[in-house]
Amino acid sequence: MPLVRIDHSDARSNSTEIAGAIHDAIVAVYGIPVRDRFQVITSRGAATIVAEDAGLGFDRTDPVIIQIFTQRGRTDEAKQTLYAEIATRLGAVGVAPEDVFIGYVENGPQDWSFGFGRAQYLTGELAVPAAPVSL
């Protein structure tokens, strides 16, 4: 059950396609249900996104910043596969691979509330997802 935050400049007019490509990549790689979709999409002025060189020697032209919050347990290989799949699928909707920036944050079942001020995984209202399948 990832929560995905997506920030991009308002020069991009395809927020829906960007969000769909990211979700489709997560579904394909992690095998989550299609309707297990939680995304926050923010289009903002280009000047409000700063993504400079991290020492890798390339420039970004119009970055898409993606934060993925999900339960811990996936292997480094699974994460690498996900990153590559996201970049590939975003490429198909016009996002250059150097403009894909992903931050991945892991947590546990106690860190989620889906409403009503309760941690539904802890109360038993929702089943804690099974350990992710390793690639």
SEBA-925720 format. One record per atom (N, C-alpha, C): residue number from 1; residue in three letters; chain; atom name; x, y, z. Coordinates in Angstrom, 1 decimal. Layout:
! residues N
(NUM 'ALA' 'A' 'CA' (X Y Z))
...
This chain:
! residues 135
(1 'MET' 'A' 'N' (0.8 -1.2 0.0))
(1 'MET' 'A' 'CA' (0.0 0.0 0.0))
(1 'MET' 'A' 'C' (0.9 1.2 0.0))
(2 'PRO' 'A' 'N' (1.5 1.5 -1.1))
(2 'PRO' 'A' 'CA' (2.3 2.7 -1.1))
(2 'PRO' 'A' 'C' (1.5 4.0 -1.2))
(3 'LEU' 'A' 'N' (2.0 5.0 -0.5))
(3 'LEU' 'A' 'CA' (1.5 6.4 -0.7))
(3 'LEU' 'A' 'C' (2.6 7.1 -1.6))
(4 'VAL' 'A' 'N' (2.1 7.6 -2.7))
(4 'VAL' 'A' 'CA' (3.1 8.2 -3.6))
(4 'VAL' 'A' 'C' (2.8 9.7 -3.8))
(5 'ARG' 'A' 'N' (3.8 10.5 -3.5))
(5 'ARG' 'A' 'CA' (3.7 12.0 -3.7))
(5 'ARG' 'A' 'C' (4.4 12.3 -5.0))
(6 'ILE' 'A' 'N' (3.8 13.1 -5.9))
(6 'ILE' 'A' 'CA' (4.4 13.4 -7.2))
(6 'ILE' 'A' 'C' (4.4 14.9 -7.3))
(7 'ASP' 'A' 'N' (5.6 15.5 -7.5))
(7 'ASP' 'A' 'CA' (5.7 16.9 -7.7))
(7 'ASP' 'A' 'C' (6.3 17.1 -9.1))
(8 'HIS' 'A' 'N' (5.7 18.0 -9.9))
(8 'HIS' 'A' 'CA' (6.3 18.4 -11.2))
(8 'HIS' 'A' 'C' (5.9 19.8 -11.5))
(9 'SER' 'A' 'N' (6.6 20.4 -12.5))
(9 'SER' 'A' 'CA' (6.4 21.8 -12.8))
(9 'SER' 'A' 'C' (5.0 21.9 -13.6))
(10 'ASP' 'A' 'N' (4.5 23.1 -13.5))
(10 'ASP' 'A' 'CA' (3.2 23.3 -14.2))
(10 'ASP' 'A' 'C' (3.4 23.4 -15.7))
(11 'ALA' 'A' 'N' (4.6 23.3 -16.2))
(11 'ALA' 'A' 'CA' (4.9 23.2 -17.6))
(11 'ALA' 'A' 'C' (4.4 21.8 -18.2))
(12 'ARG' 'A' 'N' (4.3 20.9 -17.3))
(12 'ARG' 'A' 'CA' (3.9 19.5 -17.7))
(12 'ARG' 'A' 'C' (2.3 19.5 -17.6))
(13 'SER' 'A' 'N' (1.7 19.1 -18.7))
(13 'SER' 'A' 'CA' (0.2 19.1 -18.7))
(13 'SER' 'A' 'C' (-0.4 17.7 -18.6))
(14 'ASN' 'A' 'N' (0.5 16.8 -18.3))
(14 'ASN' 'A' 'CA' (0.0 15.4 -18.3))
(14 'ASN' 'A' 'C' (0.1 14.7 -16.9))
(15 'SER' 'A' 'N' (-0.3 15.4 -15.9))
(15 'SER' 'A' 'CA' (-0.3 14.8 -14.5))
(15 'SER' 'A' 'C' (-0.9 13.5 -14.4))
(16 'THR' 'A' 'N' (-2.1 13.3 -15.1))
(16 'THR' 'A' 'CA' (-2.8 12.0 -15.0))
(16 'THR' 'A' 'C' (-2.0 10.9 -15.6))
(17 'GLU' 'A' 'N' (-1.3 11.2 -16.7))
(17 'GLU' 'A' 'CA' (-0.5 10.1 -17.4))
(17 'GLU' 'A' 'C' (0.7 9.8 -16.5))
(18 'ILE' 'A' 'N' (1.4 10.8 -15.9))
(18 'ILE' 'A' 'CA' (2.5 10.6 -15.1))
(18 'ILE' 'A' 'C' (2.1 9.8 -13.9))
(19 'ALA' 'A' 'N' (1.0 10.1 -13.2))
(19 'ALA' 'A' 'CA' (0.6 9.4 -12.1))
(19 'ALA' 'A' 'C' (0.2 8.0 -12.4))
(20 'GLY' 'A' 'N' (-0.4 7.8 -13.6))
(20 'GLY' 'A' 'CA' (-0.8 6.4 -14.0))
(20 'GLY' 'A' 'C' (0.4 5.6 -14.3))
(21 'ALA' 'A' 'N' (1.4 6.2 -15.0))
(21 'ALA' 'A' 'CA' (2.6 5.4 -15.3))
(21 'ALA' 'A' 'C' (3.3 5.0 -14.0))
(22 'ILE' 'A' 'N' (3.4 5.8 -13.0))
(22 'ILE' 'A' 'CA' (4.0 5.4 -11.8))
(22 'ILE' 'A' 'C' (3.3 4.3 -11.1))
(23 'HIS' 'A' 'N' (1.9 4.5 -11.0))
(23 'HIS' 'A' 'CA' (1.1 3.4 -10.4))
(23 'HIS' 'A' 'C' (1.2 2.1 -11.1))
(24 'ASP' 'A' 'N' (1.2 2.2 -12.5))
(24 'ASP' 'A' 'CA' (1.3 0.9 -13.2))
(24 'ASP' 'A' 'C' (2.6 0.2 -13.0))
(25 'ALA' 'A' 'N' (3.7 1.0 -12.8))
(25 'ALA' 'A' 'CA' (5.0 0.4 -12.5))
(25 'ALA' 'A' 'C' (5.0 -0.3 -11.2))
(26 'ILE' 'A' 'N' (4.4 0.3 -10.2))
(26 'ILE' 'A' 'CA' (4.3 -0.3 -8.8))
(26 'ILE' 'A' 'C' (3.5 -1.6 -8.9))
(27 'VAL' 'A' 'N' (2.3 -1.5 -9.6))
(27 'VAL' 'A' 'CA' (1.5 -2.7 -9.7))
(27 'VAL' 'A' 'C' (2.3 -3.8 -10.4))
(28 'ALA' 'A' 'N' (3.0 -3.5 -11.5))
(28 'ALA' 'A' 'CA' (3.7 -4.5 -12.2))
(28 'ALA' 'A' 'C' (4.8 -5.1 -11.4))
(29 'VAL' 'A' 'N' (5.6 -4.3 -10.7))
(29 'VAL' 'A' 'CA' (6.8 -4.8 -10.0))
(29 'VAL' 'A' 'C' (6.4 -5.4 -8.6))
(30 'TYR' 'A' 'N' (5.6 -4.8 -7.9))
(30 'TYR' 'A' 'CA' (5.3 -5.2 -6.5))
(30 'TYR' 'A' 'C' (4.0 -6.1 -6.4))
(31 'GLY' 'A' 'N' (3.2 -6.2 -7.5))
(31 'GLY' 'A' 'CA' (2.1 -7.0 -7.5))
(31 'GLY' 'A' 'C' (1.0 -6.6 -6.6))
(32 'ILE' 'A' 'N' (0.9 -5.3 -6.3))
(32 'ILE' 'A' 'CA' (-0.2 -4.8 -5.5))
(32 'ILE' 'A' 'C' (-1.5 -4.7 -6.3))
(33 'PRO' 'A' 'N' (-2.7 -4.7 -5.6))
(33 'PRO' 'A' 'CA' (-3.9 -4.6 -6.3))
(33 'PRO' 'A' 'C' (-4.0 -3.3 -7.1))
(34 'VAL' 'A' 'N' (-4.6 -3.3 -8.2))
(34 'VAL' 'A' 'CA' (-4.8 -2.1 -9.0))
(34 'VAL' 'A' 'C' (-5.5 -1.0 -8.2))
(35 'ARG' 'A' 'N' (-6.5 -1.3 -7.4))
(35 'ARG' 'A' 'CA' (-7.2 -0.3 -6.7))
(35 'ARG' 'A' 'C' (-6.5 0.1 -5.4))
(36 'ASP' 'A' 'N' (-5.3 -0.4 -5.1))
(36 'ASP' 'A' 'CA' (-4.5 0.0 -4.0))
(36 'ASP' 'A' 'C' (-3.7 1.2 -4.4))
(37 'ARG' 'A' 'N' (-4.4 2.3 -4.6))
(37 'ARG' 'A' 'CA' (-3.8 3.5 -5.2))
(37 'ARG' 'A' 'C' (-4.0 4.7 -4.3))
(38 'PHE' 'A' 'N' (-2.9 5.3 -3.8))
(38 'PHE' 'A' 'CA' (-2.9 6.5 -3.0))
(38 'PHE' 'A' 'C' (-1.8 7.4 -3.5))
(39 'GLN' 'A' 'N' (-2.2 8.5 -4.2))
(39 'GLN' 'A' 'CA' (-1.3 9.4 -4.8))
(39 'GLN' 'A' 'C' (-1.7 10.9 -4.5))
(40 'VAL' 'A' 'N' (-0.7 11.7 -4.3))
(40 'VAL' 'A' 'CA' (-0.9 13.1 -4.2))
(40 'VAL' 'A' 'C' (-0.1 13.8 -5.3))
(41 'ILE' 'A' 'N' (-0.7 14.5 -6.2))
(41 'ILE' 'A' 'CA' (0.0 15.0 -7.3))
(41 'ILE' 'A' 'C' (-0.1 16.6 -7.2))
(42 'THR' 'A' 'N' (1.1 17.2 -7.3))
(42 'THR' 'A' 'CA' (1.2 18.6 -7.2))
(42 'THR' 'A' 'C' (1.9 19.2 -8.4))
(43 'SER' 'A' 'N' (1.3 20.1 -9.1))
(43 'SER' 'A' 'CA' (1.9 20.8 -10.2))
(43 'SER' 'A' 'C' (2.2 22.2 -9.6))
(44 'ARG' 'A' 'N' (3.4 22.6 -9.8))
(44 'ARG' 'A' 'CA' (3.9 23.8 -9.2))
(44 'ARG' 'A' 'C' (4.8 24.6 -10.1))
(45 'GLY' 'A' 'N' (5.0 25.8 -9.8))
(45 'GLY' 'A' 'CA' (5.9 26.7 -10.6))
(45 'GLY' 'A' 'C' (7.3 26.0 -10.7))
(46 'ALA' 'A' 'N' (7.9 26.1 -11.9))
(46 'ALA' 'A' 'CA' (9.2 25.4 -12.0))
(46 'ALA' 'A' 'C' (10.3 26.0 -11.0))
(47 'ALA' 'A' 'N' (10.2 27.2 -10.6))
(47 'ALA' 'A' 'CA' (11.1 27.8 -9.7))
(47 'ALA' 'A' 'C' (11.0 27.2 -8.3))
(48 'THR' 'A' 'N' (9.9 26.5 -8.0))
(48 'THR' 'A' 'CA' (9.7 25.9 -6.7))
(48 'THR' 'A' 'C' (10.3 24.5 -6.6))
(49 'ILE' 'A' 'N' (10.9 24.0 -7.7))
(49 'ILE' 'A' 'CA' (11.5 22.7 -7.7))
(49 'ILE' 'A' 'C' (13.0 22.9 -7.9))
(50 'VAL' 'A' 'N' (13.8 22.5 -7.0))
(50 'VAL' 'A' 'CA' (15.3 22.6 -7.1))
(50 'VAL' 'A' 'C' (15.8 21.2 -7.1))
(51 'ALA' 'A' 'N' (16.4 20.7 -8.2))
(51 'ALA' 'A' 'CA' (17.0 19.4 -8.3))
(51 'ALA' 'A' 'C' (18.3 19.5 -9.1))
(52 'GLU' 'A' 'N' (19.3 19.9 -8.4))
(52 'GLU' 'A' 'CA' (20.6 20.1 -9.0))
(52 'GLU' 'A' 'C' (21.4 18.8 -9.1))
(53 'ASP' 'A' 'N' (22.6 18.9 -9.6))
(53 'ASP' 'A' 'CA' (23.5 17.8 -9.8))
(53 'ASP' 'A' 'C' (23.9 17.2 -8.5))
(54 'ALA' 'A' 'N' (23.8 15.9 -8.3))
(54 'ALA' 'A' 'CA' (24.2 15.2 -7.1))
(54 'ALA' 'A' 'C' (25.6 14.7 -7.2))
(55 'GLY' 'A' 'N' (26.3 15.1 -8.2))
(55 'GLY' 'A' 'CA' (27.7 14.7 -8.5))
(55 'GLY' 'A' 'C' (27.8 13.6 -9.5))
(56 'LEU' 'A' 'N' (26.7 13.4 -10.3))
(56 'LEU' 'A' 'CA' (26.6 12.4 -11.3))
(56 'LEU' 'A' 'C' (26.9 12.9 -12.7))
(57 'GLY' 'A' 'N' (27.0 14.3 -12.8))
(57 'GLY' 'A' 'CA' (27.5 14.9 -14.1))
(57 'GLY' 'A' 'C' (26.4 15.0 -15.1))
(58 'PHE' 'A' 'N' (25.1 15.2 -14.8))
(58 'PHE' 'A' 'CA' (24.1 15.5 -15.8))
(58 'PHE' 'A' 'C' (23.2 16.5 -15.2))
(59 'ASP' 'A' 'N' (22.5 17.2 -16.1))
(59 'ASP' 'A' 'CA' (21.5 18.2 -15.8))
(59 'ASP' 'A' 'C' (20.1 17.7 -16.0))
(60 'ARG' 'A' 'N' (19.2 18.2 -15.2))
(60 'ARG' 'A' 'CA' (17.8 17.9 -15.3))
(60 'ARG' 'A' 'C' (17.2 19.1 -16.0))
(61 'THR' 'A' 'N' (16.2 18.9 -16.8))
(61 'THR' 'A' 'CA' (15.5 20.0 -17.5))
(61 'THR' 'A' 'C' (14.2 20.3 -16.9))
(62 'ASP' 'A' 'N' (13.4 19.3 -16.5))
(62 'ASP' 'A' 'CA' (12.1 19.5 -15.9))
(62 'ASP' 'A' 'C' (11.8 18.3 -15.0))
(63 'PRO' 'A' 'N' (12.4 18.3 -13.8))
(63 'PRO' 'A' 'CA' (12.3 17.1 -13.0))
(63 'PRO' 'A' 'C' (10.9 16.8 -12.5))
(64 'VAL' 'A' 'N' (10.7 15.5 -12.3))
(64 'VAL' 'A' 'CA' (9.5 14.9 -11.7))
(64 'VAL' 'A' 'C' (10.0 14.3 -10.4))
(65 'ILE' 'A' 'N' (9.6 14.8 -9.2))
(65 'ILE' 'A' 'CA' (10.1 14.3 -7.9))
(65 'ILE' 'A' 'C' (9.0 13.4 -7.4))
(66 'ILE' 'A' 'N' (9.4 12.2 -7.1))
(66 'ILE' 'A' 'CA' (8.5 11.1 -6.6))
(66 'ILE' 'A' 'C' (9.0 10.6 -5.3))
(67 'GLN' 'A' 'N' (8.1 10.7 -4.3))
(67 'GLN' 'A' 'CA' (8.3 10.1 -3.0))
(67 'GLN' 'A' 'C' (7.4 8.9 -2.8))
(68 'ILE' 'A' 'N' (8.0 7.8 -2.5))
(68 'ILE' 'A' 'CA' (7.2 6.6 -2.3))
(68 'ILE' 'A' 'C' (7.3 6.2 -0.8))
(69 'PHE' 'A' 'N' (6.2 6.1 -0.1))
(69 'PHE' 'A' 'CA' (6.1 5.7 1.3))
(69 'PHE' 'A' 'C' (5.5 4.4 1.3))
(70 'THR' 'A' 'N' (6.1 3.4 1.9))
(70 'THR' 'A' 'CA' (5.6 2.0 1.8))
(70 'THR' 'A' 'C' (6.1 1.2 3.0))
(71 'GLN' 'A' 'N' (5.5 0.1 3.3))
(71 'GLN' 'A' 'CA' (6.0 -0.8 4.4))
(71 'GLN' 'A' 'C' (7.3 -1.4 4.0))
(72 'ARG' 'A' 'N' (8.1 -1.6 5.0))
(72 'ARG' 'A' 'CA' (9.5 -2.1 4.8))
(72 'ARG' 'A' 'C' (9.4 -3.6 4.5))
(73 'GLY' 'A' 'N' (10.4 -4.1 3.9))
(73 'GLY' 'A' 'CA' (10.6 -5.5 3.6))
(73 'GLY' 'A' 'C' (10.9 -5.9 2.2))
(74 'ARG' 'A' 'N' (11.0 -5.0 1.3))
(74 'ARG' 'A' 'CA' (11.3 -5.3 -0.1))
(74 'ARG' 'A' 'C' (12.8 -5.3 -0.2))
(75 'THR' 'A' 'N' (13.3 -6.1 -1.1))
(75 'THR' 'A' 'CA' (14.8 -6.2 -1.3))
(75 'THR' 'A' 'C' (15.3 -5.0 -2.1))
(76 'ASP' 'A' 'N' (16.6 -4.8 -2.0))
(76 'ASP' 'A' 'CA' (17.2 -3.8 -2.8))
(76 'ASP' 'A' 'C' (17.0 -4.0 -4.2))
(77 'GLU' 'A' 'N' (17.1 -5.3 -4.6))
(77 'GLU' 'A' 'CA' (16.9 -5.7 -6.0))
(77 'GLU' 'A' 'C' (15.5 -5.3 -6.5))
(78 'ALA' 'A' 'N' (14.5 -5.5 -5.6))
(78 'ALA' 'A' 'CA' (13.1 -5.2 -6.0))
(78 'ALA' 'A' 'C' (13.0 -3.7 -6.2))
(79 'LYS' 'A' 'N' (13.6 -2.9 -5.3))
(79 'LYS' 'A' 'CA' (13.6 -1.5 -5.4))
(79 'LYS' 'A' 'C' (14.2 -1.0 -6.7))
(80 'GLN' 'A' 'N' (15.4 -1.6 -7.0))
(80 'GLN' 'A' 'CA' (16.1 -1.2 -8.2))
(80 'GLN' 'A' 'C' (15.2 -1.5 -9.5))
(81 'THR' 'A' 'N' (14.5 -2.6 -9.4))
(81 'THR' 'A' 'CA' (13.6 -3.0 -10.5))
(81 'THR' 'A' 'C' (12.5 -2.0 -10.6))
(82 'LEU' 'A' 'N' (12.0 -1.6 -9.5))
(82 'LEU' 'A' 'CA' (10.9 -0.6 -9.5))
(82 'LEU' 'A' 'C' (11.4 0.8 -10.1))
(83 'TYR' 'A' 'N' (12.5 1.2 -9.6))
(83 'TYR' 'A' 'CA' (13.1 2.5 -10.1))
(83 'TYR' 'A' 'C' (13.2 2.4 -11.7))
(84 'ALA' 'A' 'N' (13.7 1.4 -12.2))
(84 'ALA' 'A' 'CA' (13.9 1.2 -13.6))
(84 'ALA' 'A' 'C' (12.6 1.2 -14.3))
(85 'GLU' 'A' 'N' (11.6 0.5 -13.8))
(85 'GLU' 'A' 'CA' (10.3 0.4 -14.4))
(85 'GLU' 'A' 'C' (9.6 1.7 -14.4))
(86 'ILE' 'A' 'N' (9.7 2.5 -13.3))
(86 'ILE' 'A' 'CA' (9.1 3.8 -13.3))
(86 'ILE' 'A' 'C' (9.7 4.7 -14.3))
(87 'ALA' 'A' 'N' (11.1 4.7 -14.5))
(87 'ALA' 'A' 'CA' (11.7 5.5 -15.5))
(87 'ALA' 'A' 'C' (11.3 5.1 -16.9))
(88 'THR' 'A' 'N' (11.2 3.8 -17.1))
(88 'THR' 'A' 'CA' (10.8 3.4 -18.4))
(88 'THR' 'A' 'C' (9.4 3.8 -18.8))
(89 'ARG' 'A' 'N' (8.4 3.7 -17.8))
(89 'ARG' 'A' 'CA' (7.0 4.0 -18.1))
(89 'ARG' 'A' 'C' (6.9 5.5 -18.1))
(90 'LEU' 'A' 'N' (7.7 6.3 -17.4))
(90 'LEU' 'A' 'CA' (7.6 7.7 -17.5))
(90 'LEU' 'A' 'C' (8.2 8.2 -18.8))
(91 'GLY' 'A' 'N' (9.2 7.5 -19.3))
(91 'GLY' 'A' 'CA' (9.7 7.8 -20.6))
(91 'GLY' 'A' 'C' (8.6 7.8 -21.7))
(92 'ALA' 'A' 'N' (7.7 6.8 -21.6))
(92 'ALA' 'A' 'CA' (6.7 6.6 -22.5))
(92 'ALA' 'A' 'C' (5.7 7.8 -22.5))
(93 'VAL' 'A' 'N' (5.6 8.5 -21.4))
(93 'VAL' 'A' 'CA' (4.7 9.7 -21.4))
(93 'VAL' 'A' 'C' (5.5 11.0 -21.4))
(94 'GLY' 'A' 'N' (6.7 11.0 -21.9))
(94 'GLY' 'A' 'CA' (7.5 12.2 -22.2))
(94 'GLY' 'A' 'C' (8.4 12.7 -21.1))
(95 'VAL' 'A' 'N' (8.7 11.9 -20.1))
(95 'VAL' 'A' 'CA' (9.6 12.3 -19.0))
(95 'VAL' 'A' 'C' (11.0 11.7 -19.3))
(96 'ALA' 'A' 'N' (12.0 12.6 -19.5))
(96 'ALA' 'A' 'CA' (13.3 12.1 -19.7))
(96 'ALA' 'A' 'C' (13.9 11.4 -18.5))
(97 'PRO' 'A' 'N' (14.7 10.3 -18.7))
(97 'PRO' 'A' 'CA' (15.2 9.5 -17.6))
(97 'PRO' 'A' 'C' (16.0 10.3 -16.6))
(98 'GLU' 'A' 'N' (16.7 11.4 -17.0))
(98 'GLU' 'A' 'CA' (17.4 12.2 -16.1))
(98 'GLU' 'A' 'C' (16.5 13.1 -15.2))
(99 'ASP' 'A' 'N' (15.3 13.2 -15.6))
(99 'ASP' 'A' 'CA' (14.3 14.0 -14.9))
(99 'ASP' 'A' 'C' (13.5 13.3 -13.8))
(100 'VAL' 'A' 'N' (13.8 12.0 -13.7))
(100 'VAL' 'A' 'CA' (13.1 11.1 -12.7))
(100 'VAL' 'A' 'C' (13.9 11.1 -11.5))
(101 'PHE' 'A' 'N' (13.3 11.6 -10.4))
(101 'PHE' 'A' 'CA' (14.0 11.6 -9.1))
(101 'PHE' 'A' 'C' (13.1 10.9 -8.1))
(102 'ILE' 'A' 'N' (13.6 9.9 -7.4))
(102 'ILE' 'A' 'CA' (12.7 9.0 -6.5))
(102 'ILE' 'A' 'C' (13.4 9.0 -5.2))
(103 'GLY' 'A' 'N' (12.5 9.3 -4.2))
(103 'GLY' 'A' 'CA' (12.9 9.1 -2.7))
(103 'GLY' 'A' 'C' (12.0 8.0 -2.2))
(104 'TYR' 'A' 'N' (12.6 7.0 -1.5))
(104 'TYR' 'A' 'CA' (11.8 5.8 -1.1))
(104 'TYR' 'A' 'C' (11.9 5.8 0.4))
(105 'VAL' 'A' 'N' (10.8 5.7 1.1))
(105 'VAL' 'A' 'CA' (10.7 5.8 2.6))
(105 'VAL' 'A' 'C' (10.0 4.5 3.1))
(106 'GLU' 'A' 'N' (10.6 3.8 3.9))
(106 'GLU' 'A' 'CA' (9.9 2.6 4.5))
(106 'GLU' 'A' 'C' (9.4 2.8 5.9))
(107 'ASN' 'A' 'N' (8.4 2.1 6.3))
(107 'ASN' 'A' 'CA' (7.8 2.2 7.6))
(107 'ASN' 'A' 'C' (7.1 0.9 7.9))
(108 'GLY' 'A' 'N' (6.4 0.8 9.0))
(108 'GLY' 'A' 'CA' (5.7 -0.4 9.5))
(108 'GLY' 'A' 'C' (4.2 -0.2 9.6))
(109 'PRO' 'A' 'N' (3.5 -1.3 9.9))
(109 'PRO' 'A' 'CA' (2.0 -1.2 9.9))
(109 'PRO' 'A' 'C' (1.5 -0.2 10.9))
(110 'GLN' 'A' 'N' (2.2 0.1 12.0))
(110 'GLN' 'A' 'CA' (1.8 1.0 13.0))
(110 'GLN' 'A' 'C' (1.8 2.5 12.5))
(111 'ASP' 'A' 'N' (2.4 2.7 11.3))
(111 'ASP' 'A' 'CA' (2.6 4.0 10.8))
(111 'ASP' 'A' 'C' (1.5 4.5 9.9))
(112 'TRP' 'A' 'N' (0.4 3.7 9.8))
(112 'TRP' 'A' 'CA' (-0.6 4.0 8.8))
(112 'TRP' 'A' 'C' (-2.0 4.2 9.5))
(113 'SER' 'A' 'N' (-2.7 5.2 9.1))
(113 'SER' 'A' 'CA' (-4.1 5.4 9.5))
(113 'SER' 'A' 'C' (-4.9 5.8 8.3))
(114 'PHE' 'A' 'N' (-5.9 5.0 8.0))
(114 'PHE' 'A' 'CA' (-6.7 5.2 6.8))
(114 'PHE' 'A' 'C' (-8.0 6.0 7.0))
(115 'GLY' 'A' 'N' (-8.1 6.5 8.2))
(115 'GLY' 'A' 'CA' (-9.3 7.3 8.6))
(115 'GLY' 'A' 'C' (-9.7 7.0 10.0))
(116 'PHE' 'A' 'N' (-10.6 7.9 10.5))
(116 'PHE' 'A' 'CA' (-11.2 7.7 11.8))
(116 'PHE' 'A' 'C' (-10.2 7.8 13.0))
(117 'GLY' 'A' 'N' (-9.0 8.2 12.7))
(117 'GLY' 'A' 'CA' (-8.0 8.3 13.8))
(117 'GLY' 'A' 'C' (-7.5 7.0 14.4))
(118 'ARG' 'A' 'N' (-7.6 5.9 13.6))
(118 'ARG' 'A' 'CA' (-7.2 4.6 14.0))
(118 'ARG' 'A' 'C' (-6.1 4.1 13.1))
(119 'ALA' 'A' 'N' (-5.2 3.3 13.6))
(119 'ALA' 'A' 'CA' (-4.2 2.5 12.9))
(119 'ALA' 'A' 'C' (-4.9 1.2 12.5))
(120 'GLN' 'A' 'N' (-5.5 1.1 11.4))
(120 'GLN' 'A' 'CA' (-6.4 -0.1 11.1))
(120 'GLN' 'A' 'C' (-5.6 -1.4 11.0))
(121 'TYR' 'A' 'N' (-4.3 -1.3 10.7))
(121 'TYR' 'A' 'CA' (-3.5 -2.5 10.7))
(121 'TYR' 'A' 'C' (-3.3 -3.1 12.1))
(122 'LEU' 'A' 'N' (-3.2 -2.1 13.0))
(122 'LEU' 'A' 'CA' (-3.1 -2.5 14.4))
(122 'LEU' 'A' 'C' (-4.4 -3.0 15.1))
(123 'THR' 'A' 'N' (-5.5 -2.3 14.7))
(123 'THR' 'A' 'CA' (-6.8 -2.7 15.3))
(123 'THR' 'A' 'C' (-7.4 -3.9 14.7))
(124 'GLY' 'A' 'N' (-6.8 -4.4 13.6))
(124 'GLY' 'A' 'CA' (-7.3 -5.6 12.9))
(124 'GLY' 'A' 'C' (-8.4 -5.3 11.8))
(125 'GLU' 'A' 'N' (-8.7 -4.0 11.7))
(125 'GLU' 'A' 'CA' (-9.7 -3.6 10.6))
(125 'GLU' 'A' 'C' (-9.2 -3.9 9.2))
(126 'LEU' 'A' 'N' (-7.9 -3.9 9.1))
(126 'LEU' 'A' 'CA' (-7.3 -4.3 7.8))
(126 'LEU' 'A' 'C' (-6.2 -5.3 8.1))
(127 'ALA' 'A' 'N' (-6.1 -6.3 7.2))
(127 'ALA' 'A' 'CA' (-5.0 -7.3 7.4))
(127 'ALA' 'A' 'C' (-3.7 -6.7 7.0))
(128 'VAL' 'A' 'N' (-2.7 -6.9 7.8))
(128 'VAL' 'A' 'CA' (-1.3 -6.5 7.5))
(128 'VAL' 'A' 'C' (-0.9 -7.2 6.2))
(129 'PRO' 'A' 'N' (-0.5 -6.5 5.2))
(129 'PRO' 'A' 'CA' (-0.1 -7.1 4.0))
(129 'PRO' 'A' 'C' (1.0 -8.2 4.2))
(130 'ALA' 'A' 'N' (0.9 -9.2 3.5))
(130 'ALA' 'A' 'CA' (1.9 -10.3 3.6))
(130 'ALA' 'A' 'C' (3.3 -9.7 3.2))
(131 'ALA' 'A' 'N' (4.3 -10.4 3.7))
(131 'ALA' 'A' 'CA' (5.7 -10.0 3.3))
(131 'ALA' 'A' 'C' (5.8 -9.9 1.8))
(132 'PRO' 'A' 'N' (6.3 -8.9 1.3))
(132 'PRO' 'A' 'CA' (6.5 -8.7 -0.1))
(132 'PRO' 'A' 'C' (7.3 -9.8 -0.8))
(133 'VAL' 'A' 'N' (6.9 -10.1 -2.0))
(133 'VAL' 'A' 'CA' (7.6 -11.1 -2.7))
(133 'VAL' 'A' 'C' (9.0 -10.5 -3.2))
(134 'SER' 'A' 'N' (10.1 -11.2 -3.0))
(134 'SER' 'A' 'CA' (11.4 -10.8 -3.4))
(134 'SER' 'A' 'C' (11.6 -11.1 -4.9))
(135 'LEU' 'A' 'N' (12.3 -10.3 -5.6))
(135 'LEU' 'A' 'CA' (12.6 -10.5 -7.0))
(135 'LEU' 'A' 'C' (13.9 -11.3 -7.0))
